[in-house]
Amino acid sequence: MASSQMSRAATGMPFDDIRNLLGGLPPADEAARATAAEHTAALAVPQGSLGRVAEIAEWVAAWSGLARPVLTRPLIAIFAGTHGLAASMPGAKPNATHRLVELYAAGGAAVNQLALREDAGLKVFDLALDMPVPDIRKEEALSEAACAATMAFGMEAIAGGTDLLCLGAAGEGGRIAAAALVTALFGGEPQDWTDGSDFAAGAVGEAIATHDGRLADPLEALRRVGSRELAAIAGAILAARYQRIPVLLDGFVTCAAAAVLWKLEPSALDHCLAAHASDAAHARLLGVIGRKPLLETALSLEDGTGAALALGTVKSALAVHSGTVTRDQL
């Protein structure tokens, strides 16, 4: 697991351990950020002309602790889970998520091509694909112990080492679970958070009604109407914070998982940037959790493809920051 600081989680109910971790989040390295900002100001370009390029470089500096940051080991982590409600979805295909995971393993997905292009590692985490979580329209997705254990599993995503983490999700039905979770966290109508289909809005409405009165606590909402991939992604974000690893959040599903942590502690996402906005619901969610997307892609993929595209932008920002001459070099 991440650093020894994570030993704050020790005893008590499983979710108490998660709350303890959220109470001891390490801060950014503001000295590194300030030094990076000073270097930006010295570059031989008009003041303020670099826009978000400067912001990105200084963000990486703050979380890497390097005033002149570089990326040598970026990682794309995809968490794959299955859902009981998926069998009821219009046009549902048996083992759709299994086939996606096989595609990643064979190197044939869009995200594989971007991983190669950006020299990034790619790991796919199989979250008990042969055991779908129960249909959230009728039952709880996870027990508290199972949800906390899945979050702990997600924390292990960075065990092999990385200096920037791109997070994505795979799972037929995962977008509906994410919409139900966000509805539980922030309210609104189901159609505000879904892809516009009648089935998705209806499923979210049914899930919220089934668990009505028991969704006020964000972690309870996660276990009741969420999924394994949502829990694992939340754990990965938390572990990255303790290791001071900057994170690129991918699609709506990834951002829904992040929203659980934000709802519990708004500063929990300070080390995260939103890679892109895929649709109106995703953009609305990013507005709620205070994240401005780096890209506008209209990608409906949730598997880290958008984050991998944004990784290229981050690398370009660091190249500009480190390679542009300063005024005193002219």
C-alpha positions in Angstrom: 0.0 0.0 0.0 1.0 3.6 -0.1 3.1 5.3 2.5 3.3 4.6 6.2 1.1 7.6 6.8 -1.8 5.4 5.7 -1.4 3.5 8.9 -3.8 6.1 10.4 -6.5 3.6 9.4 -6.3 0.9 12.1 -9.4 -0.2 13.9 -13.1 0.3 14.2 -15.8 -0.1 11.6 -14.5 -0.3 8.0 -15.8 3.2 7.0 -14.3 4.7 10.1 -10.9 3.8 8.8 -11.6 5.7 5.5 -12.8 8.7 7.5 -9.6 8.6 9.5 -7.6 8.7 6.3 -9.6 11.7 5.0 -8.8 13.5 8.3 -5.1 13.3 7.7 -4.6 14.2 4.1 -1.0 15.5 3.3 -0.8 18.9 1.7 0.9 20.0 -1.5 4.5 21.1 -1.5 3.8 24.8 -1.7 7.5 25.6 -1.8 7.9 23.6 -5.0 4.8 25.2 -6.5 6.1 28.7 -5.7 9.5 27.9 -7.2 7.9 26.5 -10.3 5.7 29.7 -10.5 8.9 31.9 -10.3 10.4 29.9 -13.1 7.2 30.4 -15.2 7.4 34.1 -14.6 11.0 34.2 -15.8 10.2 32.5 -19.1 10.8 34.5 -22.3 7.1 34.8 -23.1 4.6 37.6 -22.4 3.4 37.5 -18.8 0.3 35.4 -18.4 0.4 34.1 -22.0 0.8 30.4 -21.1 -2.6 30.2 -19.4 -3.3 26.7 -18.2 0.0 25.4 -19.4 1.6 27.2 -16.5 -1.1 26.0 -14.1 -0.6 22.4 -15.1 3.2 22.6 -14.6 2.9 24.2 -11.3 0.2 21.7 -10.2 2.6 18.8 -11.0 5.4 20.6 -9.2 3.2 21.0 -6.1 2.3 17.3 -5.9 5.6 15.8 -7.1 7.7 18.1 -4.9 9.8 18.9 -7.9 10.1 22.6 -8.9 11.1 21.5 -12.4 8.8 18.5 -12.7 9.2 15.6 -15.2 7.1 12.5 -15.8 8.9 9.2 -16.3 6.3 6.6 -15.1 2.7 7.6 -15.8 0.2 4.9 -15.3 -3.3 4.3 -16.7 -5.4 2.2 -14.3 -8.7 0.8 -15.4 -11.0 -0.8 -12.9 -13.5 -3.2 -14.4 -16.6 -4.4 -12.6 -19.9 -6.0 -13.5 -23.5 -5.1 -12.5 -26.7 -7.0 -11.9 -28.8 -4.4 -13.7 -26.8 -4.8 -16.9 -28.8 -7.8 -18.0 -31.9 -5.6 -18.2 -30.4 -2.9 -20.2 -31.7 -2.4 -23.8 -29.4 -4.3 -26.2 -27.5 -5.9 -23.4 -24.8 -8.4 -24.5 -23.6 -11.3 -22.3 -20.2 -10.9 -20.9 -19.7 -7.4 -22.5 -17.3 -6.3 -19.7 -15.3 -9.6 -20.0 -14.8 -8.9 -23.7 -13.7 -5.3 -23.0 -11.1 -6.6 -20.5 -9.9 -9.1 -23.2 -9.6 -6.2 -25.7 -7.4 -4.3 -23.3 -5.2 -7.3 -22.7 -4.9 -7.8 -26.5 -3.8 -4.2 -26.9 -6.7 -3.4 -29.3 -8.6 -0.6 -27.5 -8.3 3.1 -28.1 -6.7 3.6 -24.7 -4.0 1.1 -25.5 -2.9 3.2 -28.5 -2.6 6.3 -26.3 -0.7 4.4 -23.6 1.8 3.5 -26.3 1.9 7.0 -27.7 2.5 8.5 -24.3 4.9 5.8 -23.0 2.5 5.1 -20.1 1.9 1.9 -18.2 -1.6 0.4 -18.4 -3.1 -1.9 -15.8 -6.5 -3.4 -15.8 -8.0 -4.5 -12.5 -10.5 -7.3 -12.6 -13.0 -6.6 -9.8 -14.7 -10.1 -9.5 -16.1 -9.9 -13.0 -17.8 -13.3 -12.6 -19.8 -11.9 -9.6 -21.8 -8.9 -10.6 -22.9 -6.6 -7.8 -26.6 -7.0 -7.0 -29.1 -4.9 -9.0 -29.1 -1.6 -7.2 -32.7 -1.0 -8.1 -33.6 -3.8 -5.6 -30.6 -4.4 -3.3 -27.5 -2.9 -1.9 -24.5 -3.2 -4.2 -22.0 -3.9 -1.4 -21.8 -4.5 2.3 -19.8 -1.9 4.3 -17.0 -4.4 4.8 -16.9 -5.3 1.1 -17.0 -1.7 0.0 -14.1 -0.8 2.3 -12.1 -3.8 1.2 -12.7 -2.8 -2.5 -11.5 0.7 -1.7 -8.4 -0.9 -0.1 -7.8 -3.0 -3.2 -8.0 0.2 -5.3 -5.3 1.7 -3.1 -2.9 -1.0 -4.3 -3.1 0.4 -7.9 0.0 2.5 -7.3 1.9 -0.2 -5.5 4.3 -0.7 -8.4 5.1 3.0 -8.5 4.1 5.9 -10.7 4.5 9.6 -10.9 1.1 10.4 -12.5 -2.1 8.3 -12.3 -4.8 8.3 -15.0 -8.0 6.6 -13.7 -10.7 5.0 -15.8 -13.5 2.4 -15.4 -15.0 -0.4 -17.5 -18.3 -2.1 -16.9 -21.7 -2.5 -18.6 -24.1 -0.6 -16.3 -21.4 1.4 -14.6 -22.6 4.7 -16.0 -26.0 4.1 -14.4 -24.6 3.2 -11.0 -22.4 6.4 -11.2 -25.5 8.4 -12.0 -27.4 6.9 -9.1 -24.5 7.7 -6.8 -24.2 11.3 -8.0 -28.0 11.7 -7.6 -27.7 10.5 -4.0 -24.8 12.8 -3.3 -26.1 16.0 -4.9 -29.8 15.6 -5.6 -31.6 16.6 -8.7 -33.6 14.5 -11.1 -32.3 11.3 -12.5 -32.3 12.7 -16.0 -29.9 15.4 -14.8 -27.2 12.8 -14.3 -27.9 10.2 -16.9 -27.2 9.8 -20.6 -30.7 10.8 -21.5 -32.1 7.3 -22.1 -35.4 6.4 -20.5 -34.0 3.2 -19.1 -31.1 4.9 -17.4 -33.3 7.6 -15.8 -35.8 5.0 -14.7 -33.2 2.8 -13.2 -31.6 5.6 -11.2 -35.1 6.7 -10.0 -35.8 3.1 -8.8 -32.5 2.8 -7.1 -32.9 6.1 -5.2 -36.4 5.1 -4.2 -35.3 1.7 -2.9 -32.6 3.2 -0.7 -34.5 6.3 0.2 -33.6 7.7 3.7 -30.3 5.8 3.8 -28.1 7.7 1.4 -27.2 10.9 3.3 -23.7 9.5 4.2 -21.5 9.5 1.1 -19.9 6.2 1.9 -23.3 4.6 2.6 -24.4 6.0 -0.8 -21.3 4.5 -2.4 -22.0 1.0 -1.0 -25.7 1.0 -1.6 -26.1 2.4 -5.1 -22.4 2.3 -6.3 -20.2 -0.5 -7.5 -16.9 -2.2 -7.1 -15.2 0.0 -9.7 -16.5 3.2 -8.1 -15.2 2.0 -4.7 -11.8 1.0 -6.1 -11.3 4.3 -7.9 -12.1 6.2 -4.7 -9.5 4.1 -2.9 -6.9 4.8 -5.7 -7.5 8.5 -5.5 -7.0 8.4 -1.7 -3.8 6.4 -1.9 -2.4 8.7 -4.6 -2.9 11.6 -2.2 -0.9 10.0 0.5 1.9 9.3 -2.0 1.6 12.8 -3.4 0.9 11.5 -6.9 -1.0 13.8 -9.2 -4.2 12.3 -10.7 -6.0 12.8 -14.0 -9.7 11.9 -13.6 -11.3 10.5 -16.7 -15.0 10.2 -17.4 -18.3 10.5 -15.5 -17.8 7.2 -13.6 -14.3 8.2 -12.3 -15.5 11.6 -11.4 -18.5 10.2 -9.5 -16.1 8.1 -7.4 -14.0 11.2 -6.8 -17.2 13.1 -5.8 -17.6 10.7 -2.8 -14.3 11.9 -1.4 -15.1 15.5 -2.2 -18.4 15.3 -0.4 -16.6 14.1 2.7 -13.7 16.5 2.4 -13.5 19.0 -0.4 -9.7 19.3 -0.2 -9.5 15.5 -0.9 -9.3 16.2 -4.7 -6.6 19.0 -4.6 -4.2 16.6 -6.3 -6.7 15.8 -9.1 -7.4 17.5 -12.4 -10.3 16.6 -14.6 -9.0 15.3 -18.0 -12.1 16.1 -20.0 -15.8 16.7 -20.1 -17.8 14.0 -22.0 -21.3 15.3 -21.9 -23.7 17.7 -20.1 -24.0 15.6 -17.0 -20.2 15.2 -16.7 -19.7 18.9 -17.2 -22.4 19.6 -14.5 -20.6 17.2 -12.1 -17.3 18.8 -12.7 -18.9 22.2 -11.9 -20.2 20.8 -8.6 -16.8 19.5 -7.5 -14.9 22.5 -8.8 -12.9 20.9 -11.6 -12.4 22.6 -14.9 -11.7 20.0 -17.7 -8.5 20.2 -19.6 -10.1 19.0 -22.8 -13.6 19.0 -24.4 -13.7 15.7 -26.1 -17.3 14.5 -26.3 -15.8 11.0 -25.6 -18.3 8.6 -24.1 -15.6 6.1 -23.3 -15.0 5.7 -19.5 -11.9 3.6 -19.6 -9.2 6.3 -19.3 -9.0 7.2 -23.0 -9.8 10.9 -22.1 -7.2 10.9 -19.3 -4.6 9.4 -21.7 -5.3 12.2 -24.1 -4.9 14.8 -21.3 -1.7 13.1 -20.3 -0.2 14.3 -23.6 -1.3 17.8 -22.7 0.4 17.5 -19.2 3.6 16.3 -20.8 3.5 19.1 -23.3 3.0 21.6 -20.4 6.0 20.3 -18.6 8.1 20.4 -21.8 7.2 24.1 -22.2 7.9 24.8 -18.6 11.3 23.1 -18.6 12.6 23.9 -22.1 11.6 27.4 -22.8 14.4 29.9 -22.4 14.2 32.5 -19.7 14.6 36.2 -20.2 18.1 36.3 -18.7 19.2 33.6 -21.3 18.3 35.8 -24.3 
